[in-house]
């Protein structure tokens, strides 16, 4: 399901809003898009912010799709596309984390609609144009200009109902993306990744202790957005690809897998000056209450079969470094 060469060229810049009460500007953004019938794609636990969005938009909210599932199963996302067609939606608003954004991207891709992201987690997925679906063959991905969000509203109040475990797990996914860039597994300028890593490394442990702090939330959201932008420029690294595959195959939380894999990616990376504390990545993940041993979250699997599966996926052509994958899996499975 990979995008065409034309689709993958210069993505449009998203309209970004950050800070308290930024959600109040959503009607203005919708008007700017010329949208009159927005379909709300609502992630798990997001009923309250979705109701707030409905109240803000009034008649410009035309329906909701609430059956979002992790890893974006193809049969479920087809229902989301059908829901948008049924209500004649002219835009999509995703309220949630990576799963809600994933559904919105596919609806936008299938129907050519603009979409707006209201993130309630710290993965940074809303900043990328890469999309995923899980089919009978496993996880498939692609990249398309039509999957780029037209606007992102990062309001810290949207995180009110997000469990701390979800915040830190999604944040760890963003940390992992930054570490892969800084470790040199992908070749892009590292300034955004370095800044994002420093912000998330500082704010995530503090959020564990004080998850309602609005300033901490705002900084963490900004760090996640920087990480997402860096991932958009870099493309996926080995840990990202392994976590995507294992997560879809075994229904495992992406952030937990990254917490187990990232320490091995970062083993040779000098973090001095890049993070505000001297912990290793393993210690950092453990301090957030995340697992750090792959065997504790994932059943046994054939590493060579996984490498072959990733290397053989046409949607990942040019993104799979087989030797790096083998080394990562060897170290993570010890």
SVG drawing of the C-alpha trace seen along z (x, -y; Angstrom):
<svg xmlns="http://www.w3.org/2000/svg" viewBox="-26 -31 55 50">
<polyline fill="none" stroke="black" stroke-width="0.4" points="0.0,0.0 2.9,-2.4 2.3,-5.8 3.4,-7.0 6.5,-9.1 4.4,-12.1 2.5,-11.6 5.6,-11.4 7.0,-14.8 6.8,-18.0 4.1,-17.6 1.8,-20.6 2.6,-22.4 0.1,-21.7 -1.5,-24.6 -0.2,-24.0 -1.8,-25.2 -0.4,-24.6 -1.4,-25.6 -4.3,-25.9 -7.7,-26.6 -6.3,-26.1 -9.1,-23.7 -11.4,-26.7 -10.0,-27.7 -11.1,-24.5 -14.2,-26.0 -12.1,-28.7 -9.8,-25.9 -12.7,-24.0 -14.1,-27.1 -10.7,-27.8 -10.8,-24.4 -14.2,-25.2 -15.6,-22.1 -19.2,-21.7 -19.5,-18.0 -16.7,-16.7 -16.6,-13.0 -15.1,-12.5 -12.8,-9.5 -12.8,-8.9 -10.1,-6.9 -10.7,-4.8 -11.4,-6.8 -12.0,-10.0 -15.8,-10.3 -15.5,-13.5 -13.2,-15.5 -15.3,-14.2 -18.5,-15.6 -16.7,-18.9 -15.7,-19.0 -19.3,-18.3 -20.5,-21.2 -17.8,-23.5 -18.7,-22.6 -22.4,-22.3 -23.9,-21.4 -20.5,-21.1 -20.0,-17.7 -21.9,-15.2 -21.2,-11.9 -18.7,-9.8 -16.7,-6.6 -15.8,-5.2 -14.7,-1.6 -11.0,-2.4 -8.7,0.6 -5.0,0.6 -2.8,1.4 -5.6,0.3 -7.1,3.6 -8.1,3.3 -11.7,4.6 -12.3,2.0 -10.8,-0.9 -13.0,0.1 -16.0,-0.6 -14.6,-4.0 -14.3,-4.8 -17.9,-3.6 -19.1,-5.8 -17.5,-8.9 -19.2,-8.1 -22.6,-7.4 -22.7,-10.9 -21.1,-12.6 -18.2,-13.9 -16.0,-16.5 -13.3,-16.4 -12.1,-14.2 -11.2,-15.1 -9.1,-12.5 -9.5,-12.7 -7.1,-10.2 -3.6,-8.7 -1.9,-6.9 -4.8,-4.6 -7.3,-7.4 -4.7,-9.2 -4.2,-6.0 -7.9,-5.6 -8.1,-9.3 -5.1,-8.9 -6.7,-6.0 -10.1,-7.8 -8.3,-10.9 -6.3,-8.8 -9.3,-6.8 -11.6,-9.8 -9.3,-12.7 -10.5,-14.5 -8.5,-16.9 -8.0,-15.8 -7.3,-17.5 -5.5,-15.9 -6.4,-16.4 -3.7,-14.3 -4.3,-12.9 -1.0,-10.9 2.6,-11.7 3.6,-9.5 3.8,-12.3 2.0,-10.1 -0.1,-13.0 3.0,-14.7 3.8,-12.0 2.3,-11.1 3.1,-7.4 0.0,-5.2 -0.5,-1.6 -3.1,1.2 -3.0,4.7 -4.2,7.3 -4.1,11.1 -0.5,10.7 0.5,8.6 1.2,4.9 1.4,2.9 2.4,-0.7 2.7,-3.5 3.3,-7.2 1.1,-9.8 0.7,-13.6 -3.0,-13.1 -2.2,-11.5 -0.6,-14.6 -2.8,-16.4 -3.9,-19.8 -4.0,-21.1 -2.8,-19.8 -4.3,-21.2 -2.2,-20.3 -4.3,-21.4 -3.0,-20.0 -6.6,-19.7 -7.2,-17.0 -4.9,-14.8 -7.3,-14.9 -8.7,-11.4 -5.4,-9.8 -4.0,-7.3 -0.5,-7.9 0.6,-4.5 -0.6,-5.5 1.1,-8.9 4.5,-7.4 4.2,-4.5 3.3,-6.7 6.1,-9.1 8.5,-6.2 7.6,-5.5 8.6,-9.1 11.8,-8.7 12.7,-5.6 12.3,-7.4 14.7,-10.1 17.2,-7.5 17.2,-5.7 18.0,-9.0 20.8,-9.9 22.2,-6.4 22.6,-6.8 20.3,-4.1 18.7,-6.7 20.3,-9.6 18.7,-12.9 19.7,-16.1 19.4,-15.3 18.7,-18.7 14.9,-18.2 15.4,-14.6 18.0,-15.9 15.7,-18.6 12.7,-16.3 14.7,-13.7 15.8,-16.2 12.3,-17.5 10.7,-14.1 13.5,-12.7 12.9,-15.6 9.1,-15.7 8.0,-12.1 9.3,-11.1 7.8,-14.3 4.4,-13.5 4.5,-10.1 4.5,-12.0 2.3,-14.9 0.2,-14.0 -2.2,-16.9 0.5,-19.6 -0.6,-21.7 2.9,-23.1 4.4,-19.7 1.8,-18.4 2.3,-21.3 6.1,-20.8 5.7,-17.0 3.2,-17.6 5.7,-19.9 8.5,-17.3 6.3,-14.7 5.5,-16.9 9.2,-17.5 9.8,-13.8 7.1,-13.1 8.5,-15.7 11.9,-14.1 10.4,-10.7 8.6,-12.1 11.9,-13.3 13.8,-10.2 11.5,-7.3 11.4,-4.2 14.5,-2.6 15.0,1.0 13.4,0.8 10.3,-1.0 9.9,1.7 10.3,4.6 7.9,3.1 5.3,2.4 5.4,6.0 5.5,7.7 2.8,5.3 0.4,6.2 1.2,10.0 0.9,10.4 -1.4,7.4 1.3,5.7 1.5,2.0 3.9,0.2 5.5,-1.8 6.2,1.3 8.0,2.9 10.0,-0.2 11.0,-0.3 12.5,3.2 14.2,2.4 15.4,-1.2 18.2,-0.4 19.9,1.8 19.5,-0.8 21.0,-3.4 23.8,-1.2 26.5,-2.9 25.0,-6.4 26.6,-9.1 23.7,-10.7 25.9,-13.1 24.6,-16.6 21.5,-15.4 19.4,-14.4 19.2,-16.1 20.2,-13.0 22.8,-10.3 20.5,-7.2 20.8,-4.7 17.8,-4.2 17.0,-1.0 17.0,-2.7 14.9,-5.6 12.3,-3.2 12.2,-1.2 11.8,-4.5 8.6,-5.1 7.2,-1.7 7.7,-0.2 9.0,3.3 12.6,3.5 12.9,7.2 11.4,8.3 10.6,11.8 8.4,10.3 6.0,8.7 6.3,10.9 6.0,14.6 8.9,16.5 9.2,15.8 11.5,16.7 13.9,13.8 15.0,14.9 11.4,15.2 10.7,11.7 13.7,10.3 12.7,12.1 9.2,10.8 10.2,7.2 12.8,7.5 10.2,8.9 7.6,6.3 7.3,4.1 5.9,1.2 9.3,1.1 11.5,1.2 14.6,-0.8 13.9,-1.0 15.1,2.4 18.7,2.8 18.9,6.5 22.2,6.6 20.9,3.9 17.7,5.9 19.5,9.1 21.9,7.4 19.0,5.6 17.0,8.8 20.1,10.8 20.8,8.3 17.1,7.8 16.5,11.6 19.5,12.4"/>
</svg>
